[in-house]
Each structure stands twice: as C-alpha cells, then as structure tokens.
Amino acid sequence: MVKYRVTVDRSSCIACGAAPAVCPEVFELGSDNGKSRVIEKYSIGTDSSISVGEVPEELYTCVKNAAEVCPVDAIKVEKVE
C-alpha cells in the first residue's frame, strides 16, 4: 500500500487557509498558532514549526492540490517507500 508523507513548514506558513480550503480531509488551521497542520487522523507529529503526516494513496491528489495552491510553498508531498 502506497503512502505519502506530507510536511507543512509552519514557520513559512502565512495562515491563509488555502490548504484546508482545498483539502479539508487532511489539513486544518491549528488552534495553537492559526497555521496549517495535518489533522490528527494522519498526523505523525506537530509542533509550532512543522507538521508531518502520512496519507493513503487515495488522498494524493488532494494533498498535491493543497501543496500547489500554497502561496509560500510551505507544503511538501513525497512518496513513502
């Protein structure tokens, strides 16, 4: 089963809400600092500077689209082997 690692650089994030708007299945604005993060269901770890998660293959298009709309390129998506 293919998975994808999603990394949000919360230090670069400007809290515009683009990622949660495009892919609410995976992203939300955090209650801690208002910046995007991976939701609890898929989260591996989150702190004030980074949020890392792993999503199944069926959510790849969703997270890829979120990464593409991020105006500061704070979201990276990579295949986990």
N, C-alpha and C positions, 0 to 999 in steps of 0.2 A: 504494500500500500504506500503510495507516494504521499509525502507530506511536504509542506513548505514552511520555512522559518520566516517569520515576519518580525522586523525590527523597526521600532519607532524611536528616532533620536529626539527625545522630548526636550533636549536643550535647544535644538534648532526649531522645533515646532512653534508656530505662532498662534495656535489655538483658533484657527479659522473655521474649523468644523467640517472641512471638505471631506476628509476620510470617513468620519461617521455618517455623513450625508450620503455618500456613495456606497458604503459598505457597513451598514449598522450591525450586520451579523458578526462582525469581527472587531470593529472599532467603536470607542466611546470617548467622550471628553471626560477626563478624570476629575473626581471631586476633590482631589488633593491640590492640583495646580491648574486645572482647566485645560490641560493639554491632552492631545490624543494618546490613547493607550489601547492595548489589546484587551478585550473583555476577559473576565475571569475564566470562562469556559475554555479558552485557548491559551491563556497566559502561562508562561514558564516563570517569568519574573518581571516585576515592575518597580522602579523607584523614580525619583524626581527627574533623572536624566535619561533613562532608557526604559523601553518596554519591549519584551521579547515574547513571542508566542509561536505555536505551531498549529497550522490549519490543514485539514484534509484537502485532497486534490480538487474536490468539487467546489471549494471556495477560492481556488486560484484566481479565476477571472475577477472575482470581487476584490480581492486584496491587490491584484495588479492594477485594476482601475483606480483604487484608492491611492496607490503609490503614484500613479501618473497624474492625478489631479492635485496632489500636494504641491503648493506653490514654492515650497522651500526644500523639496526633495528629502524630507525627513523620514520617509518610509522606504525600507529595502525589503525585497522579497527574494528568497533563494531556495532552491530545491534541496531537500534533505535526503542524502543517500543512505 
